[in-house]
Amino acid sequence: MKTLKILAFSAIITACVVVALINVAMAEDVMLNNNITNVTSALDKHGAEYTRIIIEEDRELNGIKYTMGVPVMAFGELSAKAKTLKPGDVLKAVASGSEYKGRWSYTAIAFVE
């Protein structure tokens, strides 16, 4: 009986880990063509520069249309290009998109001229 309880507990823990990994692993590459509302550059804890761009993205939920600010992160060489962008510009980029707790964010892969 004790072995059965341990086996059931192990199965539940394994299932929870698999579900968590599936949620983290969902990512897709997308083409962005959105208006920029904010551009901020900073240094991470290791001293490497990164740039966060906030874009406007149109959404719809239950027939209600709205606009939401969504972050696009640029690291390494892409950070220098991202710093030249200004609010009001249109961001044209290929990015990797992912969702965490219902919120989307993007990481820039390449900027399109």
C-alpha positions in Angstrom: 0.0 0.0 0.0 2.9 2.4 0.9 4.5 1.6 -2.5 1.3 2.5 -4.3 1.1 5.9 -2.6 4.7 6.6 -3.4 4.2 5.6 -7.0 1.0 7.8 -7.3 2.9 10.8 -5.8 5.8 10.3 -8.2 3.4 10.2 -11.2 1.7 13.4 -10.1 5.0 15.2 -9.6 6.2 14.0 -13.0 3.0 15.2 -14.7 3.4 18.6 -13.1 7.0 19.0 -14.3 6.0 18.0 -17.9 3.2 20.5 -18.0 5.5 23.3 -16.7 8.1 22.5 -19.3 5.6 22.5 -22.1 4.4 25.9 -21.1 7.9 27.3 -21.0 9.0 25.7 -24.3 6.2 27.2 -26.4 7.8 29.8 -28.6 7.4 30.8 -32.2 9.1 33.1 -34.6 7.0 36.0 -35.9 7.3 39.0 -38.2 6.7 42.3 -36.2 5.4 45.4 -38.0 4.2 47.5 -35.1 4.3 51.1 -33.8 6.9 51.8 -31.0 5.7 53.6 -27.9 8.9 53.4 -25.8 12.6 52.5 -26.1 14.8 52.0 -23.0 18.4 50.8 -22.8 20.0 49.4 -19.6 22.8 47.2 -18.4 22.1 43.7 -17.0 23.8 42.4 -13.8 26.8 41.3 -15.9 27.3 44.7 -17.5 25.9 43.7 -20.9 23.7 46.2 -22.6 20.2 45.4 -23.6 17.3 47.4 -25.1 13.6 47.0 -24.3 11.2 48.3 -27.0 7.5 48.5 -26.2 5.2 48.1 -29.2 1.5 48.4 -29.7 -0.3 45.2 -30.5 -3.9 45.0 -31.4 -5.9 42.3 -29.5 -9.4 41.0 -29.4 -11.2 39.2 -26.5 -14.8 38.2 -26.7 -15.4 40.7 -29.5 -13.8 43.6 -27.7 -10.9 45.1 -29.6 -8.1 46.8 -27.7 -4.4 47.8 -28.0 -1.8 46.5 -25.6 1.9 47.4 -25.0 4.1 44.4 -25.5 7.9 44.2 -24.8 10.5 43.3 -27.4 13.9 42.7 -26.0 17.1 43.2 -28.0 20.4 41.8 -26.8 24.1 41.9 -28.0 24.6 43.5 -31.4 20.9 44.0 -31.9 20.8 46.3 -28.9 22.9 49.0 -30.7 20.4 49.0 -33.6 17.4 49.0 -31.2 18.8 52.1 -29.4 18.5 54.1 -32.6 14.7 53.6 -32.7 12.4 56.2 -31.3 8.8 56.3 -30.1 6.5 56.7 -33.1 8.8 54.7 -35.4 7.5 51.4 -36.9 9.4 48.3 -35.6 10.1 45.8 -38.5 11.7 42.8 -37.1 11.8 39.0 -36.9 11.3 38.0 -33.3 10.9 34.9 -31.1 7.6 35.2 -29.3 6.6 33.4 -26.1 3.8 33.5 -23.6 4.1 33.5 -19.9 1.1 33.6 -17.6 -1.1 34.9 -20.5 1.3 37.7 -21.4 3.3 37.8 -24.7 6.8 39.1 -25.0 9.3 39.0 -27.9 13.1 38.7 -28.3 14.4 40.3 -31.5 16.3 38.0 -33.8 16.8 40.4 -36.8 15.8 43.8 -37.8 14.3 44.3 -41.2 15.2 47.4 -43.2 
